């Protein structure tokens, strides 16, 4: 048996390896706050003496579950409803992205709108809406998708909405906008860094959010905290 130290969070722990397999026993129990557990295995000879080091497996922790009560008052679409959502936050997802997801849901709220597996599945958008027959009515993506992803999305769904955010969103749009003019079912909206940073501060494992929408302006409130958001439409649906 070969024993090797590793760092779990900021504290060292010990991993014991048996033979040439990647199985191990860890002496410090994982918690849901650490993103990854890196294990380095070392093969042994017939006498059990280590002879080579190889990179072992990465054990990803489970997604963190958030409970959200989302009340939407959309005076532009005349939609007034409360959605009770169970949101799985991927280990690599930031609070900022989580809150952008919830905002995007509120802006397009519908009884058939659903949060997908998000970052856990590359073949799905962050949010989608399907008809009773399974047809993709709406495809909602976050971030800075490639032209290929945008093109494929527009071919899969009746309507596609992309919510961009972050410091490089402007550069992304300058690069991709000319190739999107042919997609009549595509809408692109940008959220400023200031807005998304403030939204991130509202994140908690149990949230009651009130989202009010009027004339394209959005007010998001949680307890006594209020964030105002004004999505900028970079491209509108052309039909």
Secondary structure, DSSP 8 states (H G I E B T S, - for coil): -EEEEEEETTEEEEEEE-TTSS-EEESS---TT--EEEEEEEEE-TTS-EEEEEEEEEEE---EEEEEEEEEEETTTTEEEEEEEEEEE-TT--HHHHHHHHHHHHHT--TTEEE--GGG-TTS-SEEEE-TTS-EEEEEEES---HHHHHHHHHH-SEEEEEEESTTHHHHHHHHGGGGTT-TTEEEEEE-HHHHHHHHTT--SEEEEEEEEETTEEEEEETTEEEEE--EEEE----
